Amino acid sequence: MTRPTLANFREKALANNEVKKEYEALSVAYDLRKKLIAMRKSAGLTQEELAEILSTKKSNISRLENVYSSSSPKLSTIEEYSQAVGYKIEINFVPIKSSS
């Protein structure tokens, strides 16, 4: 008997349309937070250093970057963060694909 892998579990779970819909809804926030972390690291900054630049606490930066956080940051917060690490924000909207 082979041991199930995370990939097998994910594939099986995403076969359920309700699970897939929820997964896709959460993936946007997860991707955003991963990008924030990558940008900060690319700028060579620690959370503490970025917090100092933004006149805030490290815990606020940590919460913003936490992929499991239930809080949603304001666009202005994301914009300040981006500028502090040398980026600007571009927003793109794409049509929702019909599942019919």
NORWOLIN-V511485 format. One line per field, one symbol per residue. psi: psi as a letter, one per 20 degrees, with the letter a starting at -180 (. if undefined). A space follows every 10 residues. Layout:
psi = ???
This chain:
psi = pqpqrhgggg gggihohggg ggghhhhggg gghhhggggg hhikqrhggh gghjlaqhhh ggghioijpi qpqqhhghgg gghhjkrrpp pppqqpppj.
